[in-house]
Amino acid sequence: MENNNKTIHVEVVYALPERQRIVALEVPEGCTVRAAAMQSGLDKQFPDLDLATADLGVFGKVVSAPDAQALKSGERVEIYRPLIADPKEVRKQRAAKVKARKESQ
């Protein structure tokens, strides 16, 4: 059996409003999205970050199965922060304010 020691280059990124980090990694070919995030060490720089449960994406697209999806060389893994507010609820509130303003005129 042949030993496959090929590696690929990927980046893992995480950002807060006040700071961001980009970590370049060489990972084994076949490395999953979650495994690359775990290898980044970003959870040590951001203590509130839980890489085991964080939502992850590749180039702006959420990955539904980060523990199964293998990366390709050159891809960028993005670690997403939890939403503070539900976007649908925010839109409803905004629409209600506009409606109330129109009705009062």
Backbone hydrogen bonds, N-H to C=O, Kabsch-Sander energy under -0.5 kcal/mol:
donor,donor_aa,acceptor,acceptor_aa,energy
4,N,2,E,-0.7
5,N,3,N,-0.9
8,I,27,V,-2.9
10,V,8,I,-0.5
10,V,25,L,-2.3
11,E,75,E,-2.0
12,V,23,V,-2.4
13,V,77,V,-2.9
14,Y,21,R,-2.0
16,L,19,R,-3.7
21,R,14,Y,-2.7
23,V,12,V,-2.8
24,A,22,I,-0.5
25,L,10,V,-3.1
27,V,8,I,-2.5
27,V,25,L,-0.6
29,E,6,K,-2.4
30,G,71,L,-0.5
31,C,28,P,-1.9
33,V,69,Q,-1.9
34,R,66,P,-2.6
36,A,32,T,-2.2
37,A,33,V,-2.0
38,M,34,R,-2.6
39,Q,35,A,-2.2
40,S,36,A,-1.1
40,S,37,A,-0.6
41,G,37,A,-0.5
41,G,38,M,-0.8
44,K,41,G,-1.7
45,Q,41,G,-0.7
46,F,42,L,-1.9
49,L,46,F,-2.3
51,L,49,L,-0.7
53,T,50,D,-1.2
54,A,50,D,-1.7
55,D,80,Y,-0.5
57,G,78,E,-2.2
58,V,61,K,-2.2
59,F,76,R,-1.8
61,K,58,V,-1.2
62,V,60,G,-0.5
63,V,56,L,-2.8
64,S,62,V,-0.6
68,A,65,A,-1.8
69,Q,65,A,-2.4
71,L,31,C,-2.8
74,G,9,H,-4.2
75,E,72,K,-1.9
77,V,11,E,-3.5
77,V,75,E,-0.5
78,E,57,G,-3.0
79,I,13,V,-2.3
80,Y,55,D,-2.8
80,Y,78,E,-0.6
90,V,86,D,-2.2
91,R,87,P,-2.2
92,K,88,K,-2.2
93,Q,89,E,-2.3
94,R,90,V,-2.3
95,A,91,R,-2.6
96,A,92,K,-2.3
97,K,93,Q,-1.9
98,V,94,R,-2.1
99,K,95,A,-2.5
100,A,96,A,-2.4
101,R,97,K,-2.2
102,K,98,V,-2.3
103,E,99,K,-2.3
104,S,100,A,-1.4
105,Q,102,K,-1.0
